[in-house]
Amino acid sequence: MDSSSDEEEVVAIELPPSEFKGTLCKWTNYIHGWQNRYIVLDRGILSYYKSELDTEFGCRGSVSIQKAQIQPHKFDECRFDVIINPDCVWYLRARNAEQKHQWLEVLDMQKVTYGEASNGSGLKRHGSSVSIVSASVNSVSHSQSTKIVKEKMDEMETFRDLLVKQVDSLQKFFDTCKDTFSTEKDGDAIGISGSESPNSDHKMKEQLAVAAAQAFDFRGEALTFKTTSAGVLIALQHCLDIISQREDLWRKKLEKEVEKRKKIEELYKGSELTKQRPKLTIMSGPDYEIERITMEQLQYAQSGVEDGVWTLFAEDGEMRMYKREEEIDGLAVDPLKAVHTVKGVTAREMCQHFYNPDVRFEWETTLEKMTVLERLSDAACVVLQVHKKVWPATQRDALFWSHLRKVPKDMCRDAHDAWIVCNNSTEHPNFPSNNGKFIRVGLTICLMCQTYLDSSEENGSPPTRDNLTCKITYCAVVNPGGWAPTSVLRAVYKREYPKFLKKFTQYVFEKCRDKPVCF
């Protein structure tokens, strides 16, 4: 692939059967979302790099597809998932359906080919499900630090051999000196008792000692020994630094995981809805996160005053308003709940009009501009809304995902059916919240609707709009993002929420009353 091509272009280049590579979108997290990554499939090992230029510096993660489950997405024709286990899933997306099918064919082929080869030879190649992370302040990766430690160990092995030779040389020098002076001492004794001149013999011994010293460069050998010893200490210190840095990294990771676990335990223990919460499959990724938050908001919508979650504070005809007073950094973000009943429409009709971006301008009067940034599926999308400016406040915008789904029957047993729409704030790298022009509103909004039929259905008669009742539960937590008086915000919420709900339900009734009933 040409590295100068557009960053968003997704290309898969056909190479020899053992290797297949190209650029795909890979889901990272909810902060950065989908990001382009250079994917390489080589002999049953799937690896990814930040870009093609990074292939020389080691991959950021790799997995073996031998026992992986390759699963095309149900709704997104360009997406497929590589599932190693419930805790390790690669969410990938090609540019178009054709590129997706190319990858699926090669993945299936290599899974069979190299899976059989591995089983036949008795050798197994295990891919890592953990991305390479920085091991030090100098951004040394795990593989690089391991290589450095091995090099330092080899250096110390060389230093050890040098030190052994240098110690042997120094020992020989000291032994020569000892023998020389021992002989000189013995010669002096002989010179005193014998006839030979002691002075001449002593002079000869001194000359021999000088000659021995000159034959061996003691100073140079001592300096070399000192330098070699220093080299050993430096290499040891380098290894200790790398080990210490790795230890700090894992300690910080452990602290983060402990902190996450504490927060989850606190939320679990402090929730009044723990006993009612449905069991969910433990998975990860964008689909699971949307499902988790939607089900969580459904539980809040179904809870009441008796559960200790809500407090009734206003009534307007059949409408009931509930609240919990909360503040964040001095801003009122009171969770509010409104319950209303309307005749002649179904839960699905109500929720579809609330979710559908194409009709939002027909009932949402506060919008100045709306853009659908991404359609995740037929029932989920990411939306950016710019709201009309309210003088003298700074203009607000909101970035959120919206999801429409049917509520499981066991969670709405008294109703004919139930539907829910959940909107929740998210992030997008191309639309940051600190753009200087708008203040970003944080929100979590849930609209749950339940359809009830009167006794005519029991007699076998087809349901008509005259015997339809829709119970609407609207929950909202809105953080305005910038300063505003708490008393003013609460007064606005109390006045505007009932007006909005009545206006919206009347809009849906007018749109649907002359159409066939839709469940």
C-alpha positions in Angstrom: 0.0 0.0 0.0 1.2 3.5 -0.8 2.0 5.2 2.4 1.1 8.6 0.9 -2.6 7.6 0.3 -5.4 9.2 2.2 -5.5 8.3 5.9 -9.1 7.2 5.8 -8.7 4.9 2.8 -9.1 1.2 3.6 -7.1 -1.0 1.3 -6.3 -4.7 1.4 -3.4 -5.8 -0.8 -3.3 -9.4 -1.9 0.1 -10.9 -1.1 1.4 -14.5 -1.1 -1.1 -16.9 0.7 0.9 -16.8 3.9 0.5 -13.0 4.4 -2.3 -10.5 4.0 -2.3 -6.9 5.2 -3.9 -3.5 4.8 -5.5 -0.6 6.7 -8.8 -1.2 8.6 -10.7 0.8 11.2 -10.3 -0.7 14.7 -12.4 0.2 17.7 -10.1 1.6 20.4 -12.3 3.1 23.2 -15.2 5.5 23.7 -12.8 8.5 23.8 -11.2 7.9 20.4 -13.7 5.5 18.8 -12.8 4.0 15.5 -9.2 4.6 14.4 -7.3 3.5 11.3 -4.8 0.7 12.1 -2.4 -1.2 9.8 -3.4 -4.9 10.1 -1.1 -7.8 9.2 -2.2 -11.4 8.9 0.9 -13.6 8.8 0.7 -17.4 9.0 -2.3 -17.4 11.4 -1.1 -14.5 13.5 -3.1 -11.2 13.3 -1.1 -8.1 14.4 -1.8 -4.4 14.2 0.3 -1.3 14.0 -0.6 2.4 14.3 0.4 2.9 10.7 2.5 1.1 8.0 5.5 3.3 8.9 5.5 1.7 12.4 6.0 -1.9 11.3 9.8 -1.5 11.9 9.3 -0.8 15.6 7.2 -3.7 16.7 3.4 -4.4 16.7 1.0 -2.8 19.2 -0.8 -6.1 19.7 -1.2 -9.6 18.2 -3.5 -12.6 18.5 -3.6 -16.1 17.1 -6.6 -16.8 15.0 -6.2 -20.6 15.4 -9.2 -20.9 17.8 -10.7 -17.5 17.2 -14.3 -16.9 16.1 -14.6 -14.7 13.0 -18.0 -13.1 13.2 -19.5 -10.7 10.6 -21.7 -8.0 12.2 -25.5 -8.5 11.9 -26.3 -4.9 10.8 -23.1 -3.2 9.7 -22.1 -4.7 6.3 -18.5 -3.4 6.6 -17.8 -4.6 10.1 -16.5 -8.0 11.5 -15.3 -9.1 14.9 -12.4 -11.4 15.8 -13.4 -13.0 19.1 -10.5 -14.7 21.0 -12.4 -14.9 24.3 -15.0 -12.8 26.0 -12.3 -10.4 27.3 -10.4 -10.2 24.0 -12.3 -9.1 21.0 -11.0 -7.1 18.0 -13.7 -4.9 16.4 -12.7 -4.2 12.8 -14.4 -2.4 9.9 -13.5 -2.4 6.2 -14.2 0.5 3.8 -16.9 -1.5 2.0 -18.5 -4.9 1.9 -16.1 -6.1 -0.8 -13.0 -5.4 1.3 -14.8 -7.1 4.3 -15.4 -10.3 2.3 -11.7 -10.4 1.2 -10.6 -10.3 4.8 -13.1 -12.9 5.9 -12.1 -15.3 3.2 -8.3 -14.9 4.0 -9.0 -15.2 7.8 -11.0 -18.4 7.3 -8.4 -19.9 4.9 -5.5 -19.1 7.3 -7.4 -20.3 10.3 -7.8 -23.7 8.6 -4.4 -23.9 7.0 -2.2 -22.8 9.9 -4.4 -24.2 12.5 -4.0 -27.7 11.0 -0.2 -27.1 10.6 0.1 -26.2 14.2 -1.9 -29.1 15.4 0.0 -31.5 13.2 3.5 -30.4 14.4 2.6 -30.2 18.0 3.8 -26.6 18.1 1.5 -23.8 19.3 2.0 -20.2 18.7 0.2 -18.0 21.2 -0.7 -14.4 20.3 -0.7 -11.7 22.9 -4.0 -10.0 23.7 -2.2 -7.2 25.5 -1.1 -4.2 23.6 2.6 -3.1 23.9 2.8 -0.2 26.4 5.5 2.2 27.5 7.9 0.8 30.0 9.8 3.9 30.9 9.9 7.7 30.6 11.9 7.2 27.4 8.9 5.2 25.9 10.9 1.9 25.8 8.5 -0.9 24.8 8.4 -4.3 26.5 10.2 -6.0 23.6 12.8 -3.2 23.5 13.5 -3.3 27.2 13.9 -7.1 27.1 16.4 -6.7 24.2 18.3 -4.1 26.2 18.5 -6.2 29.3 19.8 -9.2 27.2 22.5 -6.9 25.6 23.5 -5.7 29.0 23.8 -9.3 30.3 26.0 -10.2 27.3 28.1 -7.1 28.1 28.5 -8.2 31.7 29.5 -11.7 30.6 32.3 -10.1 28.5 33.3 -7.9 31.4 33.5 -10.9 33.7 36.0 -12.6 31.3 38.1 -9.5 31.1 38.1 -9.1 34.9 39.2 -12.7 35.4 42.2 -12.2 32.9 43.1 -8.9 34.5 43.0 -10.3 38.1 45.3 -13.2 36.9 47.7 -10.7 35.4 47.8 -8.5 38.5 48.2 -11.6 40.7 51.2 -12.7 38.6 52.8 -9.3 39.0 52.4 -9.4 42.8 53.8 -12.9 42.9 56.9 -11.8 40.9 57.4 -8.8 43.3 57.0 -11.1 46.3 59.6 -13.6 44.9 62.0 -10.8 44.0 62.0 -9.2 47.5 62.1 -12.6 49.2 65.2 -13.5 47.2 66.7 -10.0 48.0 66.1 -10.6 51.7 67.8 -14.0 51.5 70.7 -12.6 49.5 71.3 -9.9 52.1 71.6 -12.6 54.7 74.1 -14.5 52.6 76.1 -11.4 51.9 76.6 -10.7 55.7 77.9 -14.1 56.4 79.7 -14.8 53.2 82.6 -13.4 51.4 80.7 -11.8 48.5 80.0 -8.0 48.7 76.5 -7.4 50.0 76.2 -4.0 48.3 76.8 -5.4 44.8 74.3 -8.2 45.4 71.7 -5.8 46.7 72.2 -3.6 43.7 71.7 -6.5 41.4 68.4 -7.5 43.1 67.1 -3.9 42.7 67.9 -4.0 39.0 66.0 -7.3 38.7 62.9 -5.8 40.5 62.9 -2.7 38.3 63.2 -4.9 35.2 60.2 -7.0 36.4 58.1 -3.9 37.0 59.0 -2.5 33.6 58.0 -5.7 31.9 54.5 -5.4 33.3 52.5 -2.2 32.9 51.0 -2.2 36.4 49.4 1.3 36.1 47.8 0.5 32.7 46.5 -2.8 34.0 45.1 -1.2 37.1 43.3 1.5 35.1 41.8 -1.2 32.8 40.6 -3.1 35.8 39.0 0.0 37.2 37.3 0.8 33.9 36.0 -2.8 33.5 34.6 -2.8 37.0 32.8 0.5 36.3 31.4 -0.9 33.1 29.9 -3.8 35.1 28.4 -1.4 37.6 26.9 0.8 34.8 25.4 -2.2 33.1 23.9 -3.5 36.3 22.5 0.0 37.1 20.9 0.1 33.6 19.2 -3.3 34.2 18.0 -2.1 37.6 16.6 1.1 36.1 14.6 -0.9 33.5 13.3 -3.3 36.1 12.4 -0.4 38.3 10.6 1.3 35.5 8.7 -1.9 34.6 7.8 -2.3 38.3 6.5 1.3 38.4 4.4 0.7 35.3 2.8 -2.4 36.6 2.3 -0.8 40.0 0.4 2.1 38.4 -1.6 -0.3 36.3 -2.5 -2.3 39.5 -3.5 1.0 41.2 -5.8 1.9 38.3 -7.4 -1.5 38.3 -7.9 -1.4 42.1 -9.4 2.0 41.8 -11.8 0.9 39.0 -12.8 -2.1 41.1 -13.5 0.1 44.1 -15.7 2.4 42.1 -17.6 -0.5 40.6 -18.1 -2.1 44.0 -19.3 1.2 45.4 -21.8 1.7 42.6 -23.0 -1.9 43.0 -23.4 -1.6 46.8 -25.0 1.9 46.7 -27.5 1.2 44.0 -31.1 0.6 45.1 -31.7 -1.3 42.0 -29.1 -4.0 42.4 -31.7 -6.8 43.0 -33.7 -5.8 40.0 -30.9 -5.4 37.6 -30.9 -8.1 34.8 -28.0 -10.3 34.3 -25.9 -9.3 31.3 -23.3 -11.2 29.3 -19.8 -10.0 30.3 -18.3 -8.6 27.1 -16.7 -5.4 26.0 -16.8 -3.1 23.0 -19.2 -0.5 21.6 -22.3 -2.7 21.3 -22.0 -3.9 24.9 -21.5 -0.3 26.3 -24.6 1.0 24.6 -26.6 -2.0 25.7 -25.4 -1.7 29.3 -26.3 2.0 29.6 -29.7 1.5 28.0 -30.6 -1.3 30.4 -29.4 0.8 33.3 -31.6 3.7 32.3 -34.5 1.3 31.8 -34.2 0.3 35.5 -34.3 3.9 36.6 -37.4 4.5 34.5 -39.1 1.6 36.1 -38.2 2.4 39.7 -40.6 4.5 41.8 -41.0 6.4 45.0 -41.3 3.2 47.0 -37.8 2.2 45.9 -36.3 5.3 47.5 -35.0 6.6 44.1 -37.4 9.3 43.2 -39.4 12.0 45.1 -42.7 13.3 43.7 -42.6 17.1 43.5 -45.2 18.2 40.9 -48.5 17.1 39.3 -50.2 18.5 36.2 -53.4 16.6 35.4 -52.4 13.0 34.7 -48.7 13.9 34.5 -46.4 13.2 37.5 -43.0 14.8 38.0 -40.3 13.2 40.1 -36.8 14.4 41.0 -33.5 13.9 42.8 -31.6 17.1 43.6 -27.9 16.8 42.6 -25.2 19.3 41.9 -21.8 18.9 40.2 -19.3 21.7 40.7 -22.1 24.0 41.7 -24.3 23.2 38.7 -27.8 21.7 39.1 -27.9 18.4 37.2 -31.1 17.1 38.9 -32.2 13.7 37.5 -35.9 14.3 36.6 -38.6 11.8 35.7 -42.0 12.6 34.1 -44.8 10.0 33.7 -47.6 10.7 31.2 -50.4 8.8 29.5 -51.7 9.4 26.0 -54.4 7.6 24.0 -54.3 6.4 20.4 -50.6 5.6 19.8 -48.3 2.6 20.5 -45.0 2.5 22.3 -43.1 1.8 19.1 -44.7 4.7 17.3 -43.8 7.1 20.1 -40.2 5.8 20.4 -39.6 5.8 16.7 -40.5 9.4 16.3 -38.3 10.3 19.3 -35.3 8.4 17.8 -35.7 9.2 14.1 -33.2 12.1 13.2 -35.1 12.8 10.0 -38.1 14.2 11.9 -36.4 15.8 14.9 -36.8 19.3 13.5 -40.5 18.8 13.4 -40.9 18.6 17.1 -37.6 19.9 18.7 -37.9 23.7 18.6 -34.6 24.4 20.3 -32.4 23.1 17.5 -30.4 25.3 15.2 -28.4 22.6 13.5 -28.2 18.8 13.6 -25.8 16.4 12.0 -25.7 12.5 12.1 -22.0 11.8 12.4 -22.2 8.1 12.1 -24.9 5.4 11.8 -23.8 2.5 13.9 -26.7 0.3 12.9 -30.4 0.6 11.9 -31.3 1.5 15.5 -28.2 3.3 16.7 -26.4 6.5 15.6 -24.1 9.3 16.8 -25.6 12.8 16.6 -24.2 16.3 17.0 -26.8 19.0 17.8 -26.3 22.8 18.1 -29.0 24.5 20.1 -30.3 28.0 19.6 -28.6 30.6 21.7 -30.4 31.9 24.8 -29.3 35.4 25.6 -27.0 36.1 27.4 -25.7 32.5 27.9 -23.1 31.0 25.6 -24.5 28.8 22.9 -24.6 25.1 23.7 -24.1 21.9 21.6 -24.5 18.2 22.4 -22.7 15.1 21.1 -24.4 11.8 21.9 -25.3 8.4 20.7 -28.9 7.4 20.4 -30.3 3.9 20.5 -33.7 2.5 19.9 -34.7 -1.0 21.0 -37.6 -3.2 22.2 -37.8 -4.0 25.9 -37.7 -7.7 26.7 -41.1 -9.1 27.5 -40.1 -10.3 31.0 -39.4 -6.7 31.9 -42.8 -5.4 31.0 -45.2 -8.3 31.8 -48.3 -6.1 32.4 -48.0 -4.3 29.0 -48.7 -5.5 25.5 -45.2 -4.4 24.5 -42.6 -1.7 25.5 -39.9 0.2 23.6 -37.1 2.5 24.8 -34.8 5.2 23.4 -31.6 6.1 25.2 -29.4 9.1 24.4 -26.1 9.4 26.1 -23.2 11.8 25.7 -20.1 10.6 24.0 -16.8 11.9 22.5 -15.5 12.3 19.0 -11.9 13.2 18.0 -13.1 15.5 15.1 -15.6 17.4 17.3 -13.9 18.2 20.7 -15.8 19.8 23.5 -13.2 22.5 24.0 -13.6 24.1 20.6 -14.1 27.6 22.1 -17.3 28.3 20.2 -19.9 26.3 22.1 -20.2 24.9 25.6 -20.8 21.1 25.5 -23.9 19.9 27.2 -23.6 16.5 29.0 -26.8 14.4 28.9 -28.3 11.0 29.6 -32.0 10.8 28.4 -34.3 7.9 28.4 -37.8 7.6 26.9 -39.6 4.4 27.8 -43.1 3.7 26.4 -45.5 0.9 27.2 -48.6 -0.1 25.1 -51.8 -1.2 26.9 -54.9 -2.7 25.2 -58.4 -2.6 26.6 -60.7 -5.6 26.8 -61.6 -5.6 23.0 -58.5 -7.6 22.3 -59.7 -10.4 24.5 -62.8 -10.8 22.3 -60.6 -11.4 19.3 -61.2 -8.0 17.7 -58.2 -6.4 16.0 -56.8 -3.5 18.1 -57.8 0.0 16.9 -56.5 3.4 18.1 -59.6 3.8 20.2 -58.5 1.1 22.5 -54.8 1.9 22.7 -53.2 3.5 25.7 -49.5 4.5 25.9 -47.8 5.1 29.2 -44.7 7.3 28.7 -41.8 7.6 31.2 -39.3 10.3 30.4 -36.0 10.5 32.4 -33.3 13.1 31.9 -30.0 14.0 33.5 -28.6 17.2 31.9 -25.4 19.0 32.8 -25.5 22.4 31.1 -21.7 22.5 31.0 -21.4 26.2 32.1 -22.4 28.2 35.1 -26.1 29.1 35.6 -28.0 29.8 38.8 -29.2 26.5 40.4 -32.6 28.0 41.3 -33.1 29.2 37.7 -32.2 25.9 36.2 -34.6 24.0 38.5 -37.4 26.4 37.7 -36.8 26.0 34.0 -36.7 22.2 34.3 -40.0 22.1 36.3 -41.8 24.3 33.7 -40.3 23.1 30.4 -40.3 19.3 30.8 -44.1 19.0 31.1 -44.6 21.4 28.2 -42.2 19.4 26.0 -43.7 16.1 26.8 -47.3 17.3 26.1 -46.2 18.9 22.8 -44.2 15.8 21.7 -47.0 13.3 22.5 -49.6 15.5 20.7 -47.2 15.7 17.6 -46.9 11.8 17.5 -50.7 11.4 17.9 -51.3 13.8 14.9 -48.7 12.0 12.8 -50.1 8.5 13.5 -53.9 8.8 13.9 -54.7 8.2 10.2 -52.1 5.4 9.8 -52.4 1.6 10.5 -51.5 0.7 14.1 -47.8 -0.3 14.4 -46.6 -2.5 17.3 
